[in-house]
Amino acid sequence: MDNQIPAIVEDLYPYFVMSPDPARWPDYLQDDPIKGHGLYAFYQGLRLGLQIAAAGLETV
């Protein structure tokens, strides 16, 4: 498996992954900042991917 992260991902990362903010996490993850932030970042990435996919379908 390739461990290289494309440069575009590194360029876009600070625009889409915010600093950890416990106010965005579910109550049950308030004591687990790594999982709380990871889950929130994954959710936001999934939403972004779906929005990009939907925008692509509009042009087909």
LUMRO-663580 format. One line per field, with one value per residue (C-alpha): residue in one letter; y, z, x. Coordinates in Angstrom, 1 decimal, always signed. Each point is the difference from the previous one (the first is absolute). Last residue first. Example, Ala and Ser with C-alpha at 12.3 -4.5 7.8 and 13.67 -1.06 7.14 Angstrom:
2
rest	s; a
yy	-1.1; -3.4
zz	+7.1; +0.7
xx	+13.7; -1.4
//
This chain:
60
rest	v; t; e; l; g; a; a; a; i; q; l; g; l; r; l; g; q; y; f; a; y; l; g; h; g; k; i; p; d; d; q; l; y; d; p; w; r; a; p; d; p; s; m; v; f; y; p; y; l; d; e; v; i; a; p; i; q; n; d; m
yy	+14.7; +3.4; -0.5; -3.3; +1.7; +2.4; -3.0; -1.7; +3.2; +0.3; -3.7; +0.5; +3.1; -1.8; -3.0; +2.4; +1.8; -3.4; -1.1; +3.3; -0.4; -3.6; +0.8; +3.0; -2.0; -3.1; +2.0; +2.1; -2.9; +1.6; +2.0; -3.1; -0.9; +3.5; +0.0; +2.2; +3.4; +1.9; -2.0; +2.1; -1.5; +2.3; -0.1; -2.4; +1.4; +3.0; -1.3; -3.3; +1.5; +0.3; -3.2; -1.8; +1.7; -1.2; -3.6; -2.1; -2.7; -3.2; -2.2; -3.5
zz	-16.3; +1.5; +3.0; +0.7; +0.7; +2.5; +1.8; +0.1; +1.4; +2.6; +0.9; +0.4; +2.2; +2.2; +0.4; +0.8; +2.7; +1.5; +0.0; +1.7; +2.7; +0.6; +0.3; +2.3; +2.4; -0.3; +0.9; +2.5; +2.1; +3.1; -2.0; -2.1; +1.6; -0.4; -3.8; -1.3; -1.5; +3.3; +0.7; -2.6; -1.6; -2.6; -3.3; -2.8; -3.3; -0.8; +1.9; -2.0; -3.5; -0.6; +1.6; -2.1; -3.1; +0.8; -0.2; +3.1; -0.6; +2.0; -3.1; +0.9
xx	-24.3; +0.6; -2.3; +1.7; +3.3; -1.6; -1.5; +3.5; +1.6; -2.8; +0.5; +3.7; -0.4; -2.5; +2.4; +2.8; -2.1; -0.9; +3.6; +1.1; -2.7; +0.9; +3.7; -0.6; -2.1; +2.2; +3.1; -1.8; -1.4; -1.6; -2.6; -0.8; -3.3; -1.3; +0.4; +2.8; -0.3; +0.2; +3.2; +1.9; +3.1; +1.5; -1.7; +0.5; -1.3; +2.3; +3.0; -0.1; -0.3; +3.8; +0.9; -2.6; +1.2; +3.6; -1.2; +0.6; +2.6; -0.4; -0.6; -1.2
//
